[in-house]
Amino acid sequence: MKRLVLLAVALTSLTAAAPGGTGDGFEVIVNKQNPVASLSKDFVSRAFLKKVQKWDNGWGIVPVDQDQASPARSAFSKVVHGKPAAAVVAYWQRQIFAGNDVPPAEKPDDAAVVAFVKSTPGAVGYVSGSAPADVKVVSVE
C-alpha cells in the first residue's frame, strides 16, 4: 500500500511539473490566430532576446516574460536560453546600457501573460500551468 501511495505521489508531481507533457515546467503560448504549431528552442530564444523580429506570416513578434522571481521564468530561461534567468537579465542590462534595445514586457503571473497573448496577435509567452483554450500552446523542440 505504501508503495502505491508513493507511486501515485510521484506520478502526480511529474504531471504537475510537466504541463502539456513537455516535462519542462512551462508551456509556450501564442495568440490563437497565429498559424504556428511548433517552434525550435533556438527560434524561441532569439525571439525573446529580440534577435528575430517577425513571424513567418509577417506579424511582429511581441515576447512577454514572467516576473523575474517566477519558477516558470527560471525553467524557461534554463531550457530555452540554456542559461539561468539572472544571466538573461544581465544580457538585457547590457543591451539597455548600450542603447540597443529593451527587454520584453514582464507580467506578474500566468493570468496576465495569457491576457496579453490573447489580446496581442504577434505575442509569444509562457505559462507554468495548463493554458486556457483562448490561446494556443505550441510545442518547442
Secondary structure by P-SEA (a helix, b strand, c coil): caaaaaaaaaaaaaaaaccccccccbbbbcccccccccccaaaaaaaaaccccccccccbbbbbbcccccaaaaaaaaccccccaaaaaaaaaaaaaacccccccccccaaaaaaaaaacccccccccccccccbbbbbcc
